[in-house]
Amino acid sequence: MIGKVSLLRGDPGQGKTTFALAMAAMISKGAVPPNGGCALEKGKVLYISAEDNLGDTIKPRLESMEAEMAMIDSICEIGGTGFTFTDPWLEIYIYIYTAVTAKASYYGPFASICW
C-alpha cells in the first residue's frame, strides 16, 4: 500500500519478493494493477534487500516485469557485505530518500535485515 507501512510475511517460496517487485514495477511506470482500477501514481521506488543480489536476481526480475529501471533505486549490499537496520547511516538514508524522492520503499527479507 503506497504511503503506508506493510509487512509481507510467509514461508520461503510463497511469492513475497515477487509481489514486492511487481508493486515496484507498477509504481515505476504508473501501471494499472492486474485487478483493474486506476493506474498507480508513477514514482520512484527504493528497494532494499539483505538477501537477494541486485545483478543476478532483482534487476532481471524487474526487467522481466517491464519496470522503468530509472525509477528504481536499490541497496542490496554495502561494499560486498550485508547490513542491518541497526546501521545508523541506513536509517538516515531511508528517511531522507523517502521524504524527498520515493513513492514506495521495500525492505526485505525483514528477518535477514533485523537479526
N, C-alpha and C positions, 0 to 999 in steps of 0.2 A: 504494500500500500504506500503510495507516494506521500511523503510528509509525515509518516508515522513510523514507529519502531515496530518491526515484526520479527518473529523468531520462526525459522523453518527448522523443524525437528523431525527426525526419523532415523531409521536404521540405514546403514550404508546401502547404496544402490536403489534407493526409493525415489530419486529424482529431485532432491533438494537443489543441487547445483544446476541441473538442467532448468528447473523453474526459475532460479535466480538469474541465470544467464539469459533466459528467454525474456524475462522482465527487463533486464538491462538492454537487450537488443531492441525491444519495442520502444522503450523510452528514448534510446539513442536516435531513433528515426521518426518518432511520433506516430507509431503504428496503431492500428485498431486491434484490440485484443481478439484472440480466436473466438471468444464467445460473443463477439459483436459489441455494439455500443459505440461510444465516442472514442475517437483517437486519443491516445495518451499525449499529454503535452511533451513535445520534444525537449530534451535536456541532457546535460552532462551526467555521467554516472561514475561513481568511484567504486571499484570492485577490489576488495581486499581478501586475499586467501593465504592462509598459512600452510596449505596442503598442496594445492594444485599448481603446476608450473605454468607460467604465462605463455611461453613459446610453444610447448607441445600439447597443452590441454585447453587452457582458457581461450586464447586467441583463435585457434582453429574452430572451436565450438561457436564462438561469437560470429566468426566469418560465415560459418555454415548457416547461421540464423540471419544472415544478411544485416548484421549490426552496422551502424555507421561508426567505424572504429575511431574516427577523430573525436567522437563524443564520449568515449570510454577511456578513463584513466584507471590504472591499477597499481596496487602494491602487492607483490607476491613473495618477495624475499628481499632482504636487505644485505647487500654485499655477499650473497651466496649463503646466508644463514637465515634462520627463522626469526620470528619476533613474537612478542606477547602484547596483550593490551596493557600491560603494566609499563611498557616503554613510554617514558614521558613525551618524547617527540611525536609519537603516533597520535596521542590524544589531541595535541595541539594542531597537528597537520589535519586531522579529520575535522576538527571544529572549524578551522579557517576554510578548508576546502568546501565543506558542506554549506557553510554560511554564505560563501561568496559564489560558488560555482555549481555544485551538484544538485540535481533533482532527486537523486536516489543514491544510496550507498548500500553495499552488501559486504558483510564481513563473514567469512566462513572458511572452514568449518569452525563454529564457535568454540567447541571443546578444544580444538587444536590451538586456538589462539589464547584461550584463557588459562590453560593449565601448563 
